[in-house]
Amino acid sequence: MAVSNVQIHDQVKVHYGSIATSGGSCCGGDCDCNSDSSALYESAALEGLHADVVNLSLGCGDPVAIAGLKPGETVLDLGSGGGIDCFLAARQVGTDGRVIGVDMTPAMLEKANANKDKMGVTNVEFRQGYIEALPVEDSSIDVLMSNCVINLSPDKPAVFSEAFRVLKPGGRISVSDIVTEGDFTEEMRADAAKWAACVTGAIDVETYTSMIAEAGFVSIEVVDKANAEKIVEHNPGMPYVYSARVTAVKPG
Ligand SMILES: C[S@@+](CC[C@H](N)C(=O)[O-])C[C@H]1O[C@@H](n2cnc3c(N)ncnc32)[C@H](O)[C@@H]1O
């Protein structure tokens, strides 16, 4: 039987809440997320980050590297986790810019705020909320990024529609996410634990980019796509799973 959106949110919250409270060094038994930040980021980018930030990296790519951030810009990170991408973006936008991270999991927000104190930054703010109903003003964001989160949403069209609402005209999207070639069966999608581990919530890359277009975005590009077998083990009967970096623009 299909699981409801509320059940998925609850399962995902439990999963990431337990990672946040267990110290974040490993995801535990049924985990397919990536806690090895050195595999995702250029080592120079990680220099100067507090060890607790680097050790709570649960992404599947590096959306900051392709975002083309400029000093003074306002950046929004969907599903900010322990905050690694927010702290990387904060350096690039400088003290005239700011970064807002949104996450629904209270324990993860606590970690992110503790990491903010350790980093001593003032241009980063973490807000509790759902990426399907963002606690962010209309047309207030220059760049929206996200790292391995939208695949976890049970309502992806709502996420892209909210992204469109909060971005300024001409604003950009830069996301890393798990996508597939082919689709999981309904039965596989009903496995909420695998969904929470960034596997069965992932959708075909063509469907993903169509949803972005339907929300109103243009210049949609899959910048690169890497086999995600190191993150998500491939099993027979499953579609191929990739980590993709996707960019798009809200028409000016
Ligand atoms: C795989 S982790 C990625 C964290 C971070 N982006 C990183 O790269 O380390 C997913 C994060 O997204 C949050 N999340 C998942 N679904 C969400 C939703 N629908 N609304 C808000 N936050 C969500 C989780 O609480 C978790 O912190």
The ligand as an SDF file (V2000), in Angstrom:
LIG
                    3D

 27 29  0  0  0  0  0  0  0  0999 V2000
   20.4760   13.6980    3.0580 C   0  0  0  0  0  0  0  0  0  0  0  0
   20.3650   15.0070    4.2290 S   0  0  0  0  0  0  0  0  0  0  0  0
   21.2770   16.2970    3.3910 C   0  0  0  0  0  0  0  0  0  0  0  0
   21.7220   17.3950    4.3240 C   0  0  0  0  0  0  0  0  0  0  0  0
   22.5990   18.4830    3.6750 C   0  0  0  0  0  0  0  0  0  0  0  0
   21.9770   19.0530    2.5190 N   0  0  0  0  0  0  0  0  0  0  0  0
   23.9730   17.9680    3.3390 C   0  0  0  0  0  0  0  0  0  0  0  0
   24.3770   18.0040    2.1880 O   0  0  0  0  0  0  0  0  0  0  0  0
   24.6700   17.5130    4.2560 O   0  0  0  0  0  0  0  0  0  0  0  0
   18.6830   15.5330    4.0590 C   0  0  0  0  0  0  0  0  0  0  0  0
   18.2410   16.6970    4.9630 C   0  0  0  0  0  0  0  0  0  0  0  0
   17.0190   17.2370    4.4410 O   0  0  0  0  0  0  0  0  0  0  0  0
   16.0540   17.3730    5.4620 C   0  0  0  0  0  0  0  0  0  0  0  0
   14.7490   17.1690    4.8140 N   0  0  0  0  0  0  0  0  0  0  0  0
   14.3250   16.0680    4.1610 C   0  0  0  0  0  0  0  0  0  0  0  0
   13.0900   16.2350    3.6650 N   0  0  0  0  0  0  0  0  0  0  0  0
   12.7080   17.4970    4.0090 C   0  0  0  0  0  0  0  0  0  0  0  0
   11.5100   18.2580    3.7790 C   0  0  0  0  0  0  0  0  0  0  0  0
   10.4880   17.7540    3.1040 N   0  0  0  0  0  0  0  0  0  0  0  0
   11.4640   19.5190    4.2780 N   0  0  0  0  0  0  0  0  0  0  0  0
   12.5240   20.0360    4.9860 C   0  0  0  0  0  0  0  0  0  0  0  0
   13.6610   19.3530    5.2510 N   0  0  0  0  0  0  0  0  0  0  0  0
   13.7630   18.1010    4.7550 C   0  0  0  0  0  0  0  0  0  0  0  0
   16.4180   16.3180    6.4860 C   0  0  0  0  0  0  0  0  0  0  0  0
   15.9480   16.6580    7.7570 O   0  0  0  0  0  0  0  0  0  0  0  0
   17.9420   16.2990    6.3880 C   0  0  0  0  0  0  0  0  0  0  0  0
   18.5380   17.2090    7.2810 O   0  0  0  0  0  0  0  0  0  0  0  0
  1  2  1  0
  2  3  1  0
  2 10  1  0
  3  4  1  0
  4  5  1  0
  5  6  1  0
  5  7  1  0
  7  8  2  0
  7  9  1  0
 10 11  1  0
 11 12  1  0
 11 26  1  0
 12 13  1  0
 13 14  1  0
 13 24  1  0
 14 15  1  0
 14 23  1  0
 15 16  2  0
 16 17  1  0
 17 18  1  0
 17 23  2  0
 18 19  1  0
 18 20  2  0
 20 21  1  0
 21 22  2  0
 22 23  1  0
 24 25  1  0
 24 26  1  0
 26 27  1  0
M  CHG  2   2   1   9  -1
M  END
$$$$
